């Protein structure tokens, strides 16, 4: 998992509440057997017109938000089904963090296991970020996972709470396998002792 300590990135505003996982990655794209390529279909139904052309009104299709790595959205982001593909799609599109007032529990859990930073701010703070992202071209924020803070060059500053285990995962780049391998010596000793007892 890629290390995430301090990240400065362009912000894309998605001023919607209850963004569910079927909107993040529609069900017709879950037939893929690979874990790659989902970024191309992120928010597909919103990004496309009925004749499958890019919808110029949708945020991510607007030139000013190209290359955004921080998504700011409304409450209850990631609700709906438990598909991990939603996190894969966001990350493969290029997002490193999502900022919102609240997140669905399963989506949050999937995010922590894949290295996507989930940042909970107060509703009024999220509203301010949404407005700034719409007002300033190329608007960026700096997310400091070590200090649990979000700031910009225009005077915005906020702090957030994060579970310590999740924070450690992000700043050390540890997925489930890497966490397990930190105990490799203990596991080896246990296996050796069990083998010796079986003789």
N, C-alpha and C positions, 0 to 999 in steps of 0.2 A: 504494500500500500504506500502511495506517495506521501512523504512527510508534508505536513501543513502546520507551520508555526505562525508565520506572518504572511498574509496575502493581500496585495493591492491589486484591485481589478475593476474593470468597467462594470457598471450596474445596468441591468435590464429590468425595467419595472413591469410586473404582471399584476395589475390592479384588479385582482379577482379574489373572492373568498371560495372556500371549499373546492379547491382545485384537486380533483381526484386522479387516481393513478391511470384510469382509462383515458383521461384527457392528456396526461403526461405521455403515455405510450399506449395508443389504442390497441385493443385486443387482437386485431387482424395481423399485428406484427409480432405476436408472441409465438408464432410457429417456427421461428428461427431456432436452430439447434446450437448455433454459436452464441457466445456471450458478447459479441462485438457487432457494430453496425447499427445499434439502436438510436444513436444520436441523429441519424438522418431522418428519423420518424418522430422526433420529439415534438409534442403538441401538433401532430400532423393534421388533425381535423380543424384546428384553429389556424394553422399556418397555410392551409390550402383552401382554395375556393371549390365549389361543387364540381368544376371541370378540372380539378387537380392542378391548378396554377397557383403560384405563390400569392397569398392574400396580402396586398400592400398595407392593409390597415393593422395587421398583427404586429405586435412589438418586435419580435425576433426577425421579422422580414424587413424592418426599417434600417437603412444604412447606418444611422447614428448608433445603433445598438449592436452592430456586428462586432464580434470578438469579446462580448461580455462574458465575464467569468463569475459574476455575482448576480443572483436572481433575487429580487425583492417582491414579495407577494402578500396576499391577505391571510386571514386566520384559517386554521384547519387545513393547511397545505398537506397534500399527500394522502388524503382520506380515500376510502374505497377499498378495493381488493389489495391483497398483500404482495402483489408482484414486485419482485426485486428489480425487474426490468426497468421500472420507473427511475430508480437511482442510476442504473447503468446508462439510460438514455440521457439523463441530465449531465452526467459526468463525461460521456462520450461526445456530447455536443460541445463541452468545454467549461461547464460550470464547476467551480470548486466549493461554492457555498450558496445556501439559500437562507434568506432572512425573512422571517414572518412572525406574527404574534403567537402563533401556535401551530403544532404539527400533529398529524396522526401518529399514534404510538408505533405501529408496525413500520411505517415509512421511516420514522426516526431511527429505529433499530437497524433497518436495512442500510441506512445512510452511514451509521457509525461503523458498520462492518466493511464498508467499501471506501471510506475516506472522504465522503461528502460532508462538509461542515454544516450543521443545522444550528442556526443562530436565532434564538428567541429574543425579540425586543418588545417593548411596550407598544400598544397599538398606535399611540401618538408619535412614537419614534419611527415606526415603520411608515406611517403616513408622511412624515417629513422626508424620509428617504425617497419614497415614491415621487413626491413633488419635486425634489431636487434632481432626480434622474430624468424627469420630464423637462425640467427647466434648463439644465446645463448640458450642452453637448459634450460627450466623452466623460460624463460624470463618473468618478471613481471613489471607492471607499477602501480603507485599510482595515482588515480584520486581523486582530492579534489574538490568536488562540491561547498563547501563553499568558497574556494579561487579561483575556476575556473582554476585549474592547473592540468597538467599531468607531471609526473616525473618518473625516474627510478633510479636504483642504479649505473648506468654507466655514469651518467652525463647529461642525456637528461632532458630537462625542457621546457615546453611550456604552454602558457595560452590560454584560449578560452573564447568566449563570450557565454552567455546563457540568454535567456529571464528570467527576474526576477521572474515572476509568476511560470514558469516551475522549476526554481531553488528552489523556496520555496516549491513547491510540493514535490520535491525529498528529501530535507533535513528535511521536516516535515512528510513525508509519507502520503501525502494527495491526494486521488483520488477525483472524482467528488462528490461522496456521502459525503466523509469526509469534503470537502469544504463547501457543503451545510449545513451539521450539525453544522458547526462553527457558523451559524446564526440561530440555533434552537430556541433561545429565541425570536428573532425578528419574526420568522415565527409563533411561538405560539401566540405572541401578536397580530399579524395580523389576524390570524385565529379567535382568540377570539373576536376581534373587528368586524370582518365580521359577526360572529355568532350573536353578540349583535345587529347589524344593521338589521339583517334579522328577528328579533323578533317583 
